[in-house]
């Protein structure tokens, strides 16, 4: 009863006097999100998070994508898929959607007491790499490569405003657009904004939740722009990007639709103009 009342109050507030981003900043809880999705073994982790991790870990572990700098844009405390990238990039920038997430990331980077426990996901990533025994070392190497932890706003021409960074060799987008916009028109504008962070010829990697309209964090229902793979690929081609690889992983778990209602996960690897960031080109 309490959770239903809470949800009703929040929906009324959002409709009356709060933008999506104000709503997100007020109610988002990065620790609760991690507990819900990536902290422990669960059916949801095995179905969804592994689908998200596998292509990214494979891509980074192969060394096929590398360079000086990588910018990651995600919605919460799940960047463990970046651990293999430590071997192929000199500097990594983590960007997040909420001010609340930044101190949590920084505390983990400093390995402070009370920091979030990423051990389960770290072990999964190490196992996917084939070096489970190195899961602690992988985290420590990654910590040395992270040079910035910043907040993004995809509605801005410079999503990292007021910070200005050199354009990156690789840009990774994980649910960052769909969680901050409310229409396909605003998605198009936001995509153009984030693509300015990638240098010409750079590698664009995307994880897209297919046909998801909401996701839950605790008792709070957060809206998510409902899109499909065809829409995203058209947006990329309209921005003169070439799709190098698409993998679509249909949802297999039949339960937990009350947690998030996606129908699948898509991995997209694309580039614009050249393949300069590919080591074999």
N, C-alpha and C positions, 0 to 999 in steps of 0.2 A: 504494500500500500504506500509506504514511504517513498519508494523509488518511483512509483507511478506519479505521485503528487509532485515529486521533485522534477520529473521530466516535463510535466504539464507547465509548471511554473517557468522552467527554462525556455520552453517553446514559446510561451507568451512573451517573455522578456526579449527573446531574439526577434520575434516578429514586430515588437513595438518600438524598441529603442536601442537595438544593438546590431552592429554589422557582424558579419561572419567572423572577421578577424578579432573583433572585440570580444565576441562570445568565446572564441577559441582561447584567447589569452586569459580570460577570466576563469574558465572551467577546466582547461587542460591540466593534467597531472602527469608528468613524464614517468614518474615511478609506477603509477597505476597502469599506465600504458604498457610499460615493460613487463610488469607482472601479468598482464592480461595476454601478452602475445609472445614474448621471447625469453622470459626468465627461466622457465622449466619445461621439462618434457610434457607434451600434451598432444592430443589429437590435432588441435589447431596448429601447433608448431610443426608437427610432422607433415601436415597437409599443405600449409600455407607458407610458413617461414622457410622451410627447407626448399620449397619451390622458388622462393626469392633468393636464397643463399646460393643454390647450386650453380646457376649460370654465371653469377658474379664471381664466385670463388674460382670456377673453371677459367673464366676470362682473365682474371688477375694472376692466377697461378701459372698460366701458360706463358706469361710474359709477352703475349701478343699485343697488349696495350701497355704502353709505358711512356715516360717522359719526365720532365722536371716537376710539374705541378698537377695536382688533382683537387677538384672541388666536389665535395659531396653535399647534396641537398636532400635531407630526409625530414620526416615528420616527428621523430622521437629518438629514443635511446637505443636504436638498433642500427649500428654501423659496424658490427663485427665482421660483416662480409668484406670490409676494407683491409682486414689484417694481411691477406696475401699481397695487397697492393704495396705494402711497405717495402717489398723487395724491388719494386720497379718504378717508384716515384721518390724524388728527393724531399718534396714537401707536400703535405696533405692539409687541406682546409676543411673542417667540419662546419656545416651551417645547419641551423635548426630553425623551426618555425615559432618558437616561444622563448621569451626571456627566461622562463622557469627552467628550461632545459640546459641553458648554458652553465650555470654553477654545478649541475649534476655531472655534465661531461667533464668540466675542469677538475672536479674532485676525483673522478675516476682516472683522469690522465695523470694526476699527481699521486695516485694510489693511496689516497688518504683513508683513515678509518671512517667507516660509515658510508663509503662510496657504494654505488650500486654494484651488485654482484653479476658480472657478465660471464661467469665461469661456464655455465651450461652451453650457451651459444658459442663461446670461444672454443670449447671442446668439439662441438659439432663442426665448426669451420676447420679446425685442425684435422679432424677425421676425414673431412671431404678432401683436404690437401694430401692426405696420406701420411701425416706426421703428428698423430695424436699426442705423442710424448712431448711435443714441443709447444703445447697450447699456452703455457705460461710465458715462455720466451717470445712467442708470437705477439702476445699482448704488449710486452715490454718494448719490443722493437717498434711496434706501431706507435706507442706513446712518444718515442723520440722523433717520429716523422710529422706529427701533428703540430703545425705552426700557428694556426688560427682556429678559434671557435667563435663563430659569428651568428647573428640572427639574420634571416632573410625575410623579405617581403616581396613576393613575386609580382605585386601590382606596381612596383616602382620600376622606372627605366633602368636604374642600377639597383638590383634586388638586395645588394649588400650595403646600401647607403646608411651612414655616411662614409663607410670604408670603400676605398677603391683598390682593387687587386689587379695585378697583371692577368691577362686572359690565360686560362688554364689549358694544359694539353689534353685533359680528360675532364668531362663534366658528367656526374652521376645524379640522376633525378629519381628519387624513390618516394612516390606519393606526395611530392611537395606541391604540385600544381593543383591536383584534384581536391586537396584539403583547404585551399585558400581562395578558390574561386567558386562562383555560383552559376555560371552559364558557359556555354561553349564559346560565346563571343569573348568573355573575359579570359577563358583558357587560352584562346588564340593570342590575345594581347600579352598574357603572362608568359607564354612560351617564347615569344619574341624577346621579352625582357631577359629571361634567364639565358637564352642562347648568346647574349652579348658577353657572357662570362667565359665563353669558349673561343679559343683562338682559331683562325681559319685553318682548316685541315685537322682540327682536333677531333677527338673521339667522344661521341655522345652515347651514354648508356642510360637506359630507362627501365624502371620497373613500374608496371601499370596494373592496378586492380581493375578487372574487367566488370563492368555493369554493377559497380558498388554504389549504393545510395547513402549508406550510413555505416558507422562503426561505433562500438561502445567502448568507453573507458570508465570502469566502475558503473555507476548508475546513469551516466550522462551519455546521451546519444548525440554524436557529432555528424553533421551532414558531409557528404562526399559526392563530388560531381560524378554523375553516372555517364560513363563513356565506354566505347568499345575500341578494339584494336584498329579497325578501319578508320575511325575518326582520327586517332593519334597519328597513324602513318600518313594520312592525307595532310595533316598539319605539318608534318616534317617535310614532306615533298614540296608543299607550298612554300616552305622556307629554304628550298634548294638543298635539302639533305638527302643523301642516298642511304637506303636501308641495306645494311650489310647482313643482318641476321635478325630473325624474329623467332622466338620460341613461345608457344602458348601452352600453359599448363592448366587444363580444366580442373575445377574444384572436384575433389573426390569425396571429401567428408560431407555426409548428409546432415549432420547435426551442427549445432552452434550457429545457425543462421541468425539467432538473436544477438550474436556478438558482432558479426559483419556479414553483409548479404552479397558479397562478390560472387561471381560465377567462375572466375579463373584469374590467373596471374600471367602477364605477358612480360617477356624480356626482349628489349629492342637494343640493337647495336647499330649505330649510324654514324655517318661522317659527312662533312661538307667540303667539297672541292678536291681535297687530296687526302692521302692516307699517311701523312707525315708522322703520326704518333704510333704507327704500326712498325714494330721492330723488323718485320720481314719484308718491308716495302722499301 
